[in-house]
Amino acid sequence: MNDQPTRQQMLDGIERDNTFDLIVIGGGSSGLGIAVDAATRGFSTVLFESHDFAKGTSSRATKLVHGGVRYLAQGNISLVRESLRERQILLDNAAHLTQPLPFVVPCFGLLGSIWNLPIYRTGFAFYDALAQGSRLGKSQCVSRKTLLKESPMVQHNKLCGGVRYWDAQFDDARLAVALARTAIQAGATILNYCQVMQFLKSDTRSADGQVNGVLVEDQETNRRFPVYGKCVVNAAGVWADSVRRLDDPAAMRTLAPSQGAHIVVDQSFFPSDQALLVPKTTDGRVLFAVPWMGKLILGTTDIPRDDIPIEPRPFPKEIDFILKESSRYLAHAPQRSDIRAAWAGLRPLVHTPRHNDTDTKQISREHIIRVSSHGLVTVSGGKWTTYRAMAEDVLRTCFNHNLLPSNNPGITKTLRLVGSPSPSEAQVSLAAPPGLHLYGSESDCVLSLPGSNHEILPGLSEAMVRFAIRYEYARTVEDVLARRSRWLFLDAQAAADASGTVGDIIQEELTSSFDRDASVESFRELATGYQVDARPHTKPL
């Protein structure tokens, strides 16, 4: 591990040689997956992320790796089949961050008994069949008695039974960090807080010059430097259109972002080792109640947005909607005062003329890849579960357009990510409270770091903070408390209370390059936005 380069060492490497085979813009799931694929094929690869890895959509998922039951109902069989295949690959290659999770779908009343239950059972049997050799359990009907024994806080009134099926859950932000470290281990240069300011072109005198590089600004020093590449890939997620307009100011819109909000409450509202799925809420979406790191995630909504803020906030009406829908299925419904954290993420849905962008739940979660007349490759859409397949498609597009030489089929299907345990190594459940499972098989190394190793928050020690700075490229209090640990997403007030201590440790690690007071103040302001006013909001969603 000691030979893993620091952020500064990677910047110094660009000073010595600023020419690469592939330049990737965006440090979310898509960009990091592309970097891993390219680097492990032997291409010299550099990735630039303007903020922190997974700062945007890729840290704000429902924490599920799934085939998409809703997509099955929409008849999108190919997407479901691909997602289920990729689900198993993730379970194999990142077992410390991706784990099987059973779901229960409750049915209520006479209609549920004679109509919904048989339909759900048939649908999930088909879901099992599409999984093709998945090593997860098979779906099955469960009686009312069994369902209440396993999940006692399900609404009892008119419950007639349900269906249990299997999918998986994961830690999205930490998976992104594992991808970054895996790419670096394969020889890639992966840099956060480096923003692409403009494209460089082969003929600066003509608007028709081919993209052959980028001008980058290090956000920590404001220093700008050019980087050149045979191929440039735009994987900026919901900001992909903005990056495209750096190449062509007249570029047409390709995305129709939608916002998904989640709230987090204590697990006592649904004390079960199973997740709950409501197949159809009053707005036509699915609703999940997912046990995660000692808490319960409830969500998600689907609201179109025209603006694309770096830090979206749940709308009050979204919070009220989730609480109202939850009250229909939980015996003891949470109130606004019970919410520990609330967050929102923007989905990079692909805009097409045949879809109404005001009904974003109907827009496909499939990805598209476009190559501009200047040679810029842009990948849009997709979802976390299929990040690896998306990366393969992007590399294939680069080969087909002669932007990169096709050299080998790639190895990511069987590539274990950094920190992945051996098959025989037992893992702590991701539904359990935070702890050493955050670091997988590297926990011994974490605990051997110098320092008192005192606990800052449950499951987060001083040594873990130092590890995040030294080996996981965290640069701020937010990086540590939001994405290297997940405390901002679990309990925003607790995270804010710990921010000063975390800032002190980072100051010791980064010395003069870190403004401790500014980082702590910025995080506390951010954490305020993750807390919810206990007063109800009355306008409907």
Secondary structure, DSSP 8 states (H G I E B T S, - for coil): -TTS--HHHHHHHHHH--EEEEEEE--SHHHHHHHHHHHHTT--EEEE-SSSTT-SGGGSS-SEE---HHHHHTT-HHHHHHHHHHHHHHHHH-TTTEEEEEEEEEEEHHHIIIIIHHHHHHHHHHHHHHT-S--S---EEE-HHHHHHHSTTB--TTEEEEEEEEEEEE-HHHHHHHHHHHHHHTT-EEESSEEEEEEEES-TT-TT--EEEEEEEETTT--EEEEEEEEEEE--GGGHHHHHHHH-TT----B--EEEEEEEEEGGGS-SSSEEEES--TTS--EEEEEETTEEEEE---EE-S---SS----HHHHHHHHHHHHTTBSS---GGG-SEEEEEEE--B--TTS-TT-GGGS---EEEEE-TT-EEEEEE--GGGHHHHHHHHHHHHHHTTSS------SGGG---TT---TTS----TTS-SSGGGGGGGHHHHHTSSS---EEETTEEHHHHHHHHHHS---SHHIIIIIIS-HHHH-HHHHHHHHHHHHHHHHHHHGGG--HHHHHHHHHHHHHHTS--SS---S--
